[in-house]
C-alpha cells in the first residue's frame, strides 16, 4: 500500500467516524441536525489549512464545501 493511500485513509477516518465519536463523547454536537461532526471537522481543518487566519465567514464557507450550509 502506498504512503498516499495510507495518509488518505487516515484523514478519512479522522475527519469521518473518529470525529463523530469524539463529538458524541465531548458533547460538541449534542443533536443530530444538518451540521455533523464530520462536516465541522472537515470545514475547520481544511479551512485553517488553506488560511490559518481565516475569518468566521471563511470557515463557514469551508464547512459549506464539506456539505453543510451554515451562517
C-alpha positions as CSV (number, residue, x, y, z in Angstrom):
1,X,0.0,0.0,0.0
2,X,1.4,3.4,-0.9
3,X,2.1,6.2,1.6
4,X,-0.5,8.4,-0.2
5,X,-3.2,5.7,0.2
6,X,-2.3,5.3,3.9
7,X,-2.5,9.0,4.5
8,X,-5.8,9.3,2.6
9,X,-7.3,6.5,4.7
10,X,-6.1,8.1,7.9
11,X,-7.6,11.5,7.0
12,X,-10.9,9.9,6.0
13,X,-11.0,8.1,9.3
14,X,-10.1,11.2,11.4
15,X,-12.5,13.5,9.6
16,X,-15.3,11.0,9.5
17,X,-16.1,8.3,12.1
18,X,-13.4,9.4,14.6
19,X,-14.8,13.0,14.5
20,X,-18.3,11.6,15.1
21,X,-17.1,9.5,18.1
22,X,-15.2,12.4,19.7
23,X,-18.2,14.7,19.2
24,X,-20.5,12.3,21.0
25,X,-18.1,11.8,23.8
26,X,-17.4,15.5,24.3
27,X,-20.8,16.9,23.6
28,X,-19.6,19.2,20.8
29,X,-22.6,18.0,18.7
30,X,-25.5,17.4,21.0
31,X,-28.2,16.8,18.5
32,X,-28.0,15.4,15.0
33,X,-29.1,18.1,12.7
34,X,-27.7,19.4,9.4
35,X,-24.3,20.1,11.0
36,X,-22.4,16.8,11.6
37,X,-19.2,16.4,13.5
38,X,-17.6,15.2,10.3
39,X,-18.6,18.4,8.3
40,X,-17.5,20.6,11.2
41,X,-14.1,18.9,11.5
42,X,-13.6,18.9,7.7
43,X,-14.5,22.6,7.4
44,X,-12.3,23.8,10.3
45,X,-9.3,21.7,9.4
46,X,-9.4,22.3,5.7
47,X,-10.3,26.0,6.2
48,X,-7.4,26.6,8.6
49,X,-5.0,24.7,6.4
50,X,-6.0,27.0,3.5
51,X,-5.7,30.1,5.6
52,X,-4.5,29.9,9.3
53,X,-6.1,33.4,9.8
54,X,-9.4,32.5,8.3
55,X,-12.4,34.6,9.4
56,X,-15.6,33.0,10.7
57,X,-17.2,33.7,7.3
58,X,-14.3,31.9,5.5
59,X,-14.6,28.9,7.9
60,X,-18.4,28.8,7.3
61,X,-17.7,28.7,3.6
62,X,-15.3,25.8,4.2
63,X,-18.0,23.9,6.2
64,X,-20.3,24.6,3.3
65,X,-17.8,23.0,0.9
66,X,-17.9,20.0,3.3
67,X,-21.6,19.7,2.6
68,X,-23.5,21.8,5.2
69,X,-24.6,25.4,4.7
70,X,-24.0,27.4,7.9
71,X,-24.5,31.1,8.5
